[in-house]
Amino acid sequence: MAAVHIKLNQHRRRSAIWTMALLGILSIGFADLTSPPDIASSAAAKSPTKGQAKGKSAAKAGGKGKACRRGADTSVDVEALQRQALAAYMKRDFAAAKQLFQKCVTARGRDVSLQYYLGVSSLYAGDFDLTERALCRVVVMTPPQNQFSQLAAKTLKDWKQFCKIQPYSLIHDGRLLRWCNEKEPGEKTKMKTIKIWVADGLQLPAGYVGGELTTDKCKSLYGMFRRPGFFEGLGRVEHYISGYRDVVIKGINDWKWVAPLGIVDFEFVDDPRRADVLYFWCPRSGGDSVGCTYYPWTGSADAVCIVHIETEYLRRWGSRWSKELRDTSCHEFGHVLGLGHSDNEMDVMCGHGVRISYRAKVEYSDASPVTRNDFVSLRALYELPGDAEFEVK
């Protein structure tokens, strides 16, 4: 399904100053960098990701709300800060370089080169926490083939201080998508809350249940959701059994730790008309996915996030359905929060279907399936300004 693109001008600069910085990196021998990229050539660089990954589930990109790049502070002279950061770096005063690059990143959060060299400076200054955060942001904000991304991923894997973490790219059709996590008006700490409704066995109407929800279908559904009596008139999906809804809620709550960390907050509601995220059921999802998440679409009144989960595959799992449904629910809510697919079969966001055989070995484990890779990727996403930030009701 084609996404509604938010087009952004890419500003690419090349500078002799940053080429000198590159030579400085080579002279230190950071992480065995044999051919690192020019720091200026990839400033804020992104390239569209073609197609949609299939497997455990598929996420479809929309984009309601702010089409923005928060964090680009025009009141800060970033060029001057860059020169100061370079001067400190060339003197190998990494503590000073780290502080200056941090100021640059605060003003220009989506500049991948600044994020990368913040990570480099922090590494040599001995600030491993900041190194991890900056390099994770590099991976999250760029496609996997990006040179900065590859070097950042190699560093996180090779240096023992980072325990071989593997963040993954969260670019959806060239954009970062996430929820707006601004504070409630008049509140210092309380964030706006994502409201979630989970259907107890209800499916969408004929023509909308299972298969792909196209742009037109999503927009039609937004209008249907406003109609009096719509939800009360929905039919019950086949193969649904009591307990499915409770397990879905448990899978969503595997992400509940995000609120104390200031990432996002969410709650469950009984009235679907108040919800920002609606979970439905379908007998078959279509293709090789067992669930699908559709982000809100740009420019549509009352747009919401729609998730559907297949019941046929749960029936085939027999007595092991509970663990599989919890993993699927957790996976889909990862998409809701803005995560894409991971290539690591241990991650809950793995999108290749191979996790089923692995999870069968621990079918009755009550541990959360969210891994540290999933955590650092989500944390990085919400430390960056999004291209589209979904608004809550």
C-alpha positions in Angstrom: 0.0 0.0 0.0 1.4 3.3 -1.0 2.0 5.7 1.9 1.1 9.3 2.0 4.5 10.8 1.7 5.7 13.8 3.6 8.4 15.2 1.4 11.4 16.9 3.0 14.2 18.8 1.4 17.5 17.1 1.9 20.4 19.5 2.5 23.8 18.0 1.6 27.0 19.9 2.2 30.6 18.9 1.7 33.3 20.6 3.7 37.0 20.5 3.9 36.6 21.0 7.7 34.7 17.7 8.0 37.2 15.9 5.7 39.9 17.0 8.2 37.7 15.5 11.0 37.6 12.3 9.0 41.4 12.2 8.9 41.4 12.7 12.6 39.3 9.6 13.0 41.6 7.6 10.9 44.6 8.7 12.9 43.0 7.3 16.0 41.9 4.1 14.4 38.4 4.1 15.9 36.7 0.7 15.7 38.9 -0.4 12.8 37.3 2.2 10.4 39.0 1.4 7.1 36.8 3.6 4.9 34.5 5.8 6.9 32.1 8.2 5.1 32.6 12.0 4.8 30.8 13.5 7.8 29.1 16.2 5.7 27.9 14.1 2.8 25.3 12.3 4.9 24.0 15.1 7.0 20.3 14.3 7.6 20.6 11.7 4.8 17.8 9.2 4.4 16.6 7.1 1.5 13.1 5.5 1.1 12.6 1.9 2.1 10.9 0.0 -0.6 8.1 -2.4 0.1 6.8 -3.8 3.3 8.4 -6.7 5.2 6.2 -9.7 5.7 6.4 -12.4 8.3 5.1 -12.2 11.9 3.1 -9.2 10.9 3.1 -6.3 8.5 3.0 -2.6 9.4 1.4 -0.1 6.9 2.5 3.5 6.9 0.2 6.4 7.2 1.0 9.6 9.1 -1.6 11.7 10.9 -0.8 14.9 12.7 2.5 16.8 12.6 4.6 16.5 9.5 7.6 18.0 11.2 11.2 18.0 12.2 11.2 19.0 15.8 14.6 19.8 17.2 15.9 22.0 14.3 16.7 25.1 16.4 17.5 27.9 14.0 18.5 30.2 16.9 21.7 28.2 17.4 24.7 28.8 15.2 25.4 25.1 14.5 28.2 25.9 12.0 30.1 27.7 14.7 29.5 24.9 17.2 30.8 22.4 14.6 34.0 24.3 14.1 34.5 24.4 17.9 33.8 20.7 18.2 36.2 20.0 15.4 38.9 22.0 17.0 38.5 20.2 20.3 38.4 16.9 18.5 41.6 17.5 16.5 43.3 18.3 19.8 41.9 15.0 21.1 40.1 16.9 23.8 37.2 14.4 23.6 35.4 15.6 26.7 35.0 19.1 25.2 34.2 17.7 21.7 31.5 15.5 23.3 29.8 18.5 24.9 30.0 20.6 21.7 28.6 17.8 19.5 25.9 17.3 22.1 24.9 21.0 21.6 24.9 20.5 17.8 22.7 17.4 18.1 20.3 19.3 20.3 19.9 21.9 17.6 19.9 19.5 14.7 18.7 16.1 15.9 18.2 14.5 12.5 21.8 15.2 11.3 23.2 11.6 11.2 26.8 12.8 10.9 26.6 14.9 14.1 24.9 12.0 15.9 27.7 9.6 14.7 30.6 11.9 15.8 28.9 12.6 19.1 29.1 8.8 19.6 32.7 8.8 18.6 33.7 11.6 20.9 31.7 10.1 23.8 33.4 6.8 23.3 36.9 8.2 23.6 35.7 10.4 26.5 34.7 7.3 28.3 30.9 8.1 28.3 29.6 4.8 27.2 25.9 5.5 27.9 25.9 8.6 25.6 27.9 6.6 23.0 25.2 3.9 23.1 22.4 6.3 22.8 24.0 8.3 19.9 25.0 5.3 17.9 21.6 3.7 18.4 20.0 6.9 17.0 22.3 6.6 14.0 21.1 3.1 13.2 17.4 3.9 13.8 17.3 7.0 11.7 19.1 5.6 8.6 18.5 2.6 6.2 20.8 -0.4 6.8 23.0 0.3 3.8 24.0 3.7 5.1 27.7 3.8 5.9 27.2 5.6 9.2 24.7 3.0 10.2 27.0 0.2 9.4 29.9 1.7 11.3 27.7 2.5 14.3 26.3 -1.1 14.3 29.8 -2.5 14.1 30.9 -0.5 17.1 27.9 -1.5 19.2 28.6 -5.1 18.4 32.3 -5.2 18.8 32.9 -3.1 22.0 32.2 -5.2 25.1 30.7 -2.2 27.0 27.6 -2.5 24.8 26.9 -6.2 25.2 26.6 -6.8 21.5 23.3 -4.9 21.2 21.8 -4.7 17.7 19.4 -1.8 17.2 17.6 -1.8 13.9 16.4 0.8 11.3 13.0 2.3 11.8 12.7 4.1 8.5 9.2 3.6 7.0 9.2 4.7 3.4 12.0 7.2 4.2 10.4 8.6 7.3 10.4 8.1 11.1 6.9 7.6 12.4 6.0 7.8 16.1 3.5 9.2 18.6 3.7 12.8 19.9 4.8 12.4 23.5 4.5 16.0 24.6 3.3 16.8 28.1 -0.3 17.4 29.0 -1.1 21.2 29.1 -0.1 22.5 32.5 1.7 19.3 33.5 5.4 19.0 34.1 5.7 15.2 33.9 2.4 13.7 32.7 2.5 12.8 29.0 -0.4 12.6 26.7 -1.8 9.1 26.8 -2.5 6.8 23.9 -5.9 5.2 24.4 -6.4 1.6 23.3 -9.5 -0.4 22.7 -9.3 -4.2 22.2 -12.4 -5.9 20.7 -13.8 -9.0 22.4 -14.0 -11.1 19.3 -15.4 -8.5 17.0 -14.4 -8.2 13.3 -14.7 -5.5 10.8 -17.5 -5.5 8.2 -17.4 -7.6 5.0 -15.0 -6.1 2.5 -12.8 -4.8 5.4 -12.1 -8.0 7.4 -8.8 -9.7 6.6 -6.6 -8.8 3.6 -5.1 -5.4 3.1 -6.8 -2.2 4.2 -6.0 0.2 1.4 -5.9 4.0 1.9 -9.5 4.3 0.7 -10.7 1.5 3.0 -9.0 3.1 6.0 -10.6 6.4 5.3 -14.0 4.8 4.8 -13.6 3.1 8.2 -12.8 6.3 9.9 -16.2 7.6 8.9 -17.9 4.4 9.9 -16.4 4.5 13.4 -18.3 7.8 14.0 -21.7 6.3 13.1 -24.0 5.6 16.0 -24.4 1.9 16.6 -21.5 0.9 14.3 -19.5 -1.1 16.9 -22.6 -2.6 18.4 -23.5 -4.0 15.0 -20.2 -5.8 14.3 -20.1 -9.6 13.9 -18.1 -12.1 15.9 -15.1 -13.7 14.2 -14.9 -17.5 13.8 -12.5 -19.5 16.0 -12.6 -16.9 18.7 -12.5 -18.3 22.2 -12.8 -16.7 25.6 -9.5 -15.4 26.9 -8.1 -14.0 23.7 -8.7 -10.4 24.6 -7.1 -10.7 28.0 -3.9 -12.2 26.4 -3.8 -9.4 23.9 -3.9 -6.9 26.7 -1.1 -8.8 28.5 1.0 -8.6 25.3 0.4 -4.8 25.0 1.4 -4.4 28.7 4.7 -6.0 27.9 5.6 -2.4 26.8 4.2 -0.7 30.0 7.8 0.1 31.1 8.0 2.8 28.4 5.9 5.3 30.5 8.3 5.6 33.5 11.1 6.2 31.1 9.2 9.1 29.5 8.9 7.5 26.1 5.1 7.2 25.8 2.1 6.4 28.0 -1.0 4.3 27.2 -4.2 3.1 28.8 -7.1 0.9 27.8 -10.6 2.3 27.3 -14.0 0.6 27.0 -15.4 3.0 24.5 -13.9 2.6 21.0 -15.0 6.1 20.0 -12.5 7.5 22.5 -9.6 5.3 21.3 -6.5 6.2 19.3 -5.8 2.5 18.6 -8.4 -0.1 17.7 -7.7 -3.8 17.8 -10.0 -6.1 15.8 -10.0 -9.8 14.8 -10.1 -11.5 11.5 -10.2 -15.2 10.5 -7.2 -14.9 8.1 -4.9 -11.9 7.8 -3.8 -12.6 4.2 -0.4 -13.3 2.8 2.0 -14.8 5.3 1.3 -12.4 8.1 -0.8 -13.2 11.2 -1.4 -9.6 12.2 -1.3 -6.2 10.6 -1.0 -2.6 11.9 -2.2 0.4 9.9 -1.0 3.8 11.1 -3.3 6.8 10.9 -3.4 8.4 7.5 -2.4 12.0 6.8 -5.2 14.6 6.3 -8.0 12.3 7.4 -10.5 13.5 10.0 -10.6 11.3 13.1 -7.9 9.0 11.8 -6.9 6.2 14.1 -4.5 3.3 14.2 -6.1 0.0 13.2 -4.7 -3.4 14.2 -6.1 -6.8 13.3 -5.0 -10.3 14.5 -5.8 -13.6 12.8 -7.6 -16.4 14.7 -7.0 -19.3 12.3 -3.3 -19.5 13.2 -4.2 -19.5 16.9 -6.5 -22.4 16.4 -3.7 -24.4 14.7 -1.4 -23.8 17.8 -3.9 -25.7 20.0 -3.0 -25.5 23.7 0.0 -23.2 23.0 -2.1 -20.4 21.6 -1.6 -18.2 24.7 2.1 -17.7 24.3 1.9 -17.2 20.6 -0.9 -14.7 20.9 0.9 -12.7 23.6 4.0 -12.5 21.4 1.9 -11.5 18.4 0.1 -8.8 20.4 3.4 -7.5 21.8 4.9 -7.5 18.2 1.9 -5.6 16.8 2.0 -3.0 19.6 5.7 -2.5 18.8 4.5 -1.5 15.3 1.9 0.8 16.9 4.7 2.6 18.8 6.7 3.1 15.6 9.0 0.1 15.5 9.7 -1.8 12.2 11.0 -5.3 11.7 14.3 -6.7 13.2 16.4 -9.3 11.5 17.3 -10.8 14.8 15.1 -13.9 15.5 15.4 -13.3 19.2 13.7 -9.9 19.1 10.0 -9.6 19.5 10.0 -7.4 16.4 11.5 -10.1 14.2 9.5 -10.1 10.9 10.6 -13.3 9.3 8.4 -15.8 11.0 11.3 -17.8 12.4 10.5 -16.9 16.0 7.6 -19.4 16.1 9.9 -22.4 16.3 12.1 -20.7 18.8 9.2 -19.6 21.0 7.7 -23.1 20.9 10.6 -24.2 23.1 9.6 -21.8 25.8 5.9 -21.9 25.1 4.7 -21.4 28.7 7.3 -18.9 29.8 5.7 -15.8 31.3 8.7 -13.5 30.6 8.2 -10.5 28.4 9.4 -11.2 24.8 10.8 -7.6 24.5 14.6 -7.7 24.1 17.2 -5.1 24.8 17.5 -4.6 21.0 13.8 -3.7 20.9 14.3 -1.4 23.9 17.2 0.6 22.6 15.6 1.0 19.2 12.4 2.4 20.7 14.3 4.6 23.1 16.3 6.0 20.2 13.2 6.6 18.1 11.6 8.8 20.8 14.9 10.7 21.3 14.6 11.8 17.7 12.2 14.2 16.0 9.7 12.3 13.9 8.7 13.1 10.3 5.1 12.4 11.3 4.0 12.4 15.0 0.6 10.9 15.6 -1.7 13.0 17.9 -3.8 11.4 20.6 -7.5 12.4 21.0 
